[in-house]
Amino acid sequence: MRQRDMKRLTAKVPELTHAQRQALMRQLAAMEGQAASVGVIEDRIGGRCPHCGSTRMVRNGHAHGLQRYRCLCRPKRCAMA
């Protein structure tokens, strides 16, 4: 998100009702939990290909909200949650 858009978004927060702020906070908390889960999975895999164990992985798009990676050693792609 561009800095200008972020400033506009944060400027609108005071206009939200209490219920809207609560809903926003729940959504942000859920997203933070998802990001933490992704970090745990990526740490566990350690940036290695689950098929051959190579560390030569590059980002290769997204699928169903998951970052996809492609192994440079073999033509396998995998999605990491």
CYANA upper distance limits for C-alpha pairs under 8 A (distance plus 0.5 A):
  1 MET  CA      5 ASP  CA      7.01
  1 MET  CA      6 MET  CA      7.09
  2 ARG  CA      6 MET  CA      6.81
  3 GLN  CA      7 LYS  CA      6.73
  4 ARG  CA      8 ARG  CA      6.90
  5 ASP  CA      9 LEU  CA      6.65
  6 MET  CA     10 THR  CA      6.65
  7 LYS  CA     11 ALA  CA      6.56
  8 ARG  CA     12 LYS  CA      7.02
  9 LEU  CA     13 VAL  CA      7.37
 12 LYS  CA     16 LEU  CA      7.70
 13 VAL  CA     21 ARG  CA      8.17
 16 LEU  CA     20 GLN  CA      6.15
 16 LEU  CA     21 ARG  CA      6.51
 17 THR  CA     21 ARG  CA      6.70
 18 HIS  CA     22 GLN  CA      6.73
 19 ALA  CA     23 ALA  CA      6.72
 20 GLN  CA     24 LEU  CA      6.61
 21 ARG  CA     25 MET  CA      6.61
 22 GLN  CA     26 ARG  CA      6.77
 23 ALA  CA     27 GLN  CA      6.77
 24 LEU  CA     28 LEU  CA      6.67
 25 MET  CA     29 ALA  CA      6.55
 26 ARG  CA     30 ALA  CA      6.69
 27 GLN  CA     31 MET  CA      6.75
 28 LEU  CA     32 GLU  CA      6.65
 29 ALA  CA     33 GLY  CA      6.75
 30 ALA  CA     34 GLN  CA      6.83
 31 MET  CA     35 ALA  CA      6.73
 32 GLU  CA     36 ALA  CA      6.71
 33 GLY  CA     37 SER  CA      6.76
 34 GLN  CA     38 VAL  CA      6.80
 35 ALA  CA     39 GLY  CA      6.81
 36 ALA  CA     40 VAL  CA      6.84
 37 SER  CA     41 ILE  CA      6.80
 37 SER  CA     81 ALA  CA      8.17
 38 VAL  CA     42 GLU  CA      6.57
 38 VAL  CA     80 MET  CA      7.98
 38 VAL  CA     81 ALA  CA      5.95
 39 GLY  CA     43 ASP  CA      6.47
 40 VAL  CA     44 ARG  CA      6.60
 41 ILE  CA     45 ILE  CA      6.72
 41 ILE  CA     80 MET  CA      7.88
 41 ILE  CA     81 ALA  CA      7.47
 42 GLU  CA     46 GLY  CA      6.31
 42 GLU  CA     47 GLY  CA      6.91
 42 GLU  CA     80 MET  CA      7.74
 43 ASP  CA     47 GLY  CA      7.80
 45 ILE  CA     49 CYS  CA      8.32
 45 ILE  CA     50 PRO  CA      7.80
 47 GLY  CA     55 THR  CA      6.42
 47 GLY  CA     57 MET  CA      7.55
 48 ARG  CA     53 GLY  CA      5.61
 48 ARG  CA     54 SER  CA      5.78
 48 ARG  CA     55 THR  CA      5.05
 48 ARG  CA     56 ARG  CA      7.89
 48 ARG  CA     57 MET  CA      7.45
 49 CYS  CA     53 GLY  CA      5.13
 49 CYS  CA     54 SER  CA      5.71
 49 CYS  CA     55 THR  CA      6.90
 49 CYS  CA     56 ARG  CA      8.22
 49 CYS  CA     57 MET  CA      7.25
 49 CYS  CA     71 CYS  CA      6.75
 51 HIS  CA     76 LYS  CA      8.30
 54 SER  CA     71 CYS  CA      7.80
 54 SER  CA     73 CYS  CA      7.61
 55 THR  CA     71 CYS  CA      8.48
 56 ARG  CA     71 CYS  CA      6.41
 56 ARG  CA     72 LEU  CA      6.00
 56 ARG  CA     73 CYS  CA      7.37
 57 MET  CA     69 TYR  CA      6.68
 57 MET  CA     70 ARG  CA      6.05
 57 MET  CA     71 CYS  CA      5.05
 57 MET  CA     72 LEU  CA      6.46
 58 VAL  CA     69 TYR  CA      5.94
 58 VAL  CA     70 ARG  CA      5.92
 58 VAL  CA     71 CYS  CA      7.09
 58 VAL  CA     72 LEU  CA      7.83
 59 ARG  CA     67 GLN  CA      7.67
 59 ARG  CA     68 ARG  CA      6.45
 59 ARG  CA     69 TYR  CA      4.94
 59 ARG  CA     70 ARG  CA      6.84
 60 ASN  CA     67 GLN  CA      7.95
 60 ASN  CA     68 ARG  CA      5.60
 60 ASN  CA     69 TYR  CA      5.35
 60 ASN  CA     70 ARG  CA      6.33
 60 ASN  CA     77 ARG  CA      8.45
 61 GLY  CA     67 GLN  CA      6.73
 61 GLY  CA     68 ARG  CA      5.82
 61 GLY  CA     69 TYR  CA      7.85
 62 HIS  CA     66 LEU  CA      5.84
 62 HIS  CA     67 GLN  CA      5.09
 62 HIS  CA     68 ARG  CA      5.64
 62 HIS  CA     79 ALA  CA      8.15
 63 ALA  CA     67 GLN  CA      7.13
 63 ALA  CA     68 ARG  CA      7.06
 63 ALA  CA     79 ALA  CA      7.47
 65 GLY  CA     81 ALA  CA      8.49
 66 LEU  CA     79 ALA  CA      6.36
 66 LEU  CA     80 MET  CA      6.37
 66 LEU  CA     81 ALA  CA      5.64
 67 GLN  CA     79 ALA  CA      6.25
 67 GLN  CA     80 MET  CA      6.25
 67 GLN  CA     81 ALA  CA      7.39
 68 ARG  CA     77 ARG  CA      7.30
 68 ARG  CA     78 CYS  CA      6.14
 68 ARG  CA     79 ALA  CA      4.77
 68 ARG  CA     80 MET  CA      6.72
 69 TYR  CA     77 ARG  CA      6.09
 69 TYR  CA     78 CYS  CA      6.01
 69 TYR  CA     79 ALA  CA      6.79
 69 TYR  CA     80 MET  CA      8.08
 70 ARG  CA     75 PRO  CA      7.66
 70 ARG  CA     76 LYS  CA      6.53
 70 ARG  CA     77 ARG  CA      4.93
 70 ARG  CA     78 CYS  CA      7.12
 71 CYS  CA     75 PRO  CA      6.98
 71 CYS  CA     76 LYS  CA      6.40
 71 CYS  CA     77 ARG  CA      6.92
